[in-house]
Amino acid sequence: MNGWFDMNKSKADDFYFVLKAGNGEVVLTSEMYESKPSADKGIASVQTNSSDDAMYERGTSSDGKFHFNLKAANHQVIGSSQRYTTAESRDAGISSVKQNGNSKTVKDNT
């Protein structure tokens, strides 16, 4: 099964999306957007940029956990990962975003 995007609305009425792998696991979470069209543009940016390894910023947090951000061509963060216990699991998360990020399926939960 292929991955998909879930479009959601926060309690503060902002829009955000998550990219889910085919098994339903969240692999990328977006920033908050004031409007649904802006969130739609964020999804389009993931679809465009997720296959390019240069668009991933890999990092380690102060608690030693590993994470990544997917960035757009303008260097703005499109989405962020969860925190992983190993660099290998972080890299597997990046691979999942690369594999699922071009999905055209958007489930609108707003």
N, C-alpha and C positions, 0 to 999 in steps of 0.2 A: 504494500500500500504506500502511496506517495504522501508526502507531507502536505500541510496546508497552513494558512494564516487564519487565526481567530481575531476578529475585530471586536473590541470591547469598549465599554464606557465606564469610567471610574465614578466613585461616589461624588467627586467634585465636578462631574459632567465633562471631564476631558476624555479624549479618545486615545486608545493605544492598541497595539496588536502584539500578538505572540506568534512566532513560527513554531509549529509542531512537526516533529518527525512522524513518519508513518505509524509508529507505535504509540503516538499520542504524547510523547515526552516533549516538554517545552525546551527548545534549543536556542531561542533568541527572544528577547523582550525589548520592545521599542520604548522610546521616550514618550512623554505625554504630549498630545496635540490638542489645540483648542477647537479644531474643527475636523469633521470626518474627511473632507477632501484633502486636508493636510496629512492625515493618517494614511489615506489612499496613496498619496505621493511617497510616503515613507515605505509602503509596501513595494511600490514600483522601484524605488531605489534599492531595496533588498534584492529584488528580482534582477536588477541590472548589475549590482556590485558583488553579490555573494559568491560568484565563481572565481573572482580575482583574489588570489592569495595576498597580494600587496595591500588589499583593503582591510586586512585584519590586524588589529593592534593587540598583541599578546602581552599580558601583564601578570604580576604577582602582587597580591595584596599584603598589607602589613602583618596579617595573621598567617602568611605562608601559603594561602590558597591561590590557585591559578584561575585566570579568567581571560576573556577577550571582548573586544568591541569591534563591530563591523562599521566601517566609516564610508562615507560617500566621497566622490571626487573632490568636493569642497572641504574635506577633512572633518565634517560634522559627523558625530556618532549617530548611526541609524538605529542600532540595537546593541544590547549587551547580553552576555551570557550569565549563567549562574556561576558560582564559585566551585571549583573542582579541587580534589585532593592531590591530583598528580598532573604534571604537564601532559602526559599521554592522554588522560581523559579529557583535558581541555582541547587537545588537538583532535580528538575524536569528535568533540562537539563542533569544532570548526568544519570538519569533514561532513558532518550531518547538515550544517547550514549550507555548505556548498552543494550538497546533494538535493536538499529540499527547498532552497531559497528561490528557485525559479518557478515554483508552483504557481499556478494561476487560480487555485482554489482559495476563495476567501469566504469564511463562515462569519456572517454578520450577527453578532450577539448583542447589538445595541438596541 
